Amino acid sequence: MNLIEAQRLEVTLGSHKVLSHVDFHVAPGEIVTIVGPNGSGKSTLLRTLLGALRPDAGKVTRKPGLRLGYVPQKLMMDPTLPMNVMRFLSLPKRVPAAERQAALDEAGAGTLGERPMSGLSGGQFQRVLLARALLEKPDLLLLDEPTQGLDQPGSAAFYRQVEHIREHLGCAVVMVSHELHVVMSASDRVVCLNGHVCCQGHPEVVAQAAEYRALFGTGTAGALALYRHEHSHRHDAACDHDHGHAHDHGHAHTRSEAS
Amino acid sequence: MLDDFLVRAALAGLGLALAAAPLGCFVAWRRMAYFGDATAHAAILGVALSLALSLPVVIGTMVVALLMAFLVGSLTDRGLAMDTVLGVLAHSALALGLVAVTFVPGVRLDLSAYLFGDILAVTKVDLAVIWAGAGAVIALIAWRWQALLTATVSPDLAYASGLDPRREQRILTLALALTVAVAIKVVGALLVSAMLLIPAAAARPLARSPEGMALIAAGIGAMAALSGLWGAFLLDTPAGPSMISAAALLFAATSAVRLLKK
């Protein structure tokens, strides 16, 4: 049974129809990446899956008892709110300190416990958000452009952590990403969104699709998309033999600098 | 002991300070200062309504404050600019209230008692109402504390954890209306939001956790209430504004401490 399923979703924000006729599902243990240009409704889809937005039509069905972990794109911490990392991890359920520390370690933020939330760097903040999501013991982890504002090595390291967590917890992952080379390496399935689902499938298949090229292969992104496309071939070939994650990202990084 | 008007005044001030502290923290964290203003100013309209219908003032102010708070909430949900909506509603409600009071037949009214409070005239019944209201506010916030904090940090994180941030917002709105209703007698409609905000702001430099901030704000609020009352008694100044002035001095003091630490 699918963990979560959306059928013929229509979502309007203000007077603008952001999503129409969107079908989407996530199977247990799967990593699904949503790609699409700015304003294509990626975050809206994620927030509708969360229950933060109500669809005008269509419905979202969750597996009964589904536990969600959510890492938002950005979180504004008001500086008038004094809160350190350990306290933040006890929201909304109070969690024993040992478990919180374990989640921080898992997310690669083991030393940050006593730091105030408002004093964290972008990468540290994302890791703390990830740790909090882990404490929900999620069946499904939702990541909304979790590496926005991180440099290449930073985001590569973050995605390695996500992959590691997926292997460890066996949870499914849905992420929104701009970083197509990462998408190509780490996803079981890519959904290309532009108000509706343009195309979806195995990363390699999507990269070849005319709809995908129409979105990413023209205009400003032309050269980049070409690179990514080429890279995805190489990468998928490598991936058949080896799932070592450190290798994947290190490789992607070097290639992008060279191109 | 309750026969002494100063003792009653002190207890009334303490009751308000304790309820206002945790609520004031949320007002600060959620940037609801103007929301508090609009709700409190609407209370004057509630006073006029109570007098016209011969209802207890606390009921009228409570009802109108609630209506105002939910009106503001729903308008801002629809994406109207918060600042503008609050500015329009807060001052319209105040002006309408002041006009409406003059239409109430047979009442010659000292409006300043409702605008700036009349803490020295607090009766035993008033005291019971203030403490019942304050107790309800504290209980509400304590009950929802974790959920309120989560929704304050991020509504989306709250949704992901299966909470409904809109429900938490309604709980805060209810607490705010209750506080306004009991505060009218103590500091008056114009200074309610000061009693909410200033102790919380003064507590911030000293606090290292949300809980700590609420407790320190309660302490600062209580100190402000008692020392303000004492100052009012010594200097023969109006009691409500004196309490707020004391809170402002404490705010200046803790801000100075923070600057010196840096």
Interface residues (C-beta under 8 A of the other chain):
Chain A: G14 R47 L50 G51 A52 L68 G69 Y70 P72 L75 M77 D78 T80 L81 P82 M83 N84 R87 F88 S90 L91 P92 K93 R94 P116 R132 A133 E136 L142
Chain B: A28 W29 R30 R31 G79 Q146 A147 L149 T150 T152 V153 S154 P155 D156 L157 A158 Y159 A160 S161 L163 A200 A201 R204 A207 R208 S209 P210 G212 M213
